[in-house]
Amino acid sequence: MRCPLCGSLDDKVIESRTMANGESIRRRRECNECHYRFTSYERIEEKPFMVIKRDDRREPFDRDKLSRGIEHALEKRPVATSFIDQLVTEIEDEAYAKGKVSREIATSELGEIVLKRLNDVDKVAYIRFASVYKHFNNLEEFITEVKKVGGDSN
């Protein structure tokens, strides 16, 4: 660590403390040249969780974007806002678990997680989300999806 006073790279650590629930470490240092004492902080630099788009581009996972899509699908449906937040958190957790090793997940996998959860919550929301996510090319594809969901109902 470079001394902020004299610029020397020769220092010693006097004290170390864990900060912010183990997220960082605070170190008190002393320069061996000029004996100036200073503080440094260390933090783990995590690779961001990425989403692999259909065209193979990668972009950082955006919880707000996921939340907006789910809120839009559940718009005017009898589902509490607090439940939507919980649903988004559960989907996010499942996505992180599936992409734990590579720190990334394909949009197709993420979309399937969302569809599975929405199918359990609200069939209309499922169809709304599926109509955007699956890019139906014609009415027959849409009707097939509606029939598939309709067959699961009580």
Secondary structure as GFF3:
##gff-version 3
##sequence-region A 1 154
A	DSSP	beta_strand	11	19	.	.	.	ID=ss1
A	DSSP	three_ten_helix	20	22	.	.	.	ID=ss2
A	DSSP	beta_strand	24	31	.	.	.	ID=ss3
A	DSSP	beta_strand	37	43	.	.	.	ID=ss4
A	DSSP	beta_strand	50	52	.	.	.	ID=ss5
A	DSSP	beta_strand	58	60	.	.	.	ID=ss6
A	DSSP	alpha_helix	63	73	.	.	.	ID=ss7
A	DSSP	alpha_helix	81	98	.	.	.	ID=ss8
A	DSSP	beta_strand	104	106	.	.	.	ID=ss9
A	DSSP	alpha_helix	107	121	.	.	.	ID=ss10
A	DSSP	alpha_helix	123	133	.	.	.	ID=ss11
A	DSSP	alpha_helix	139	152	.	.	.	ID=ss12
###
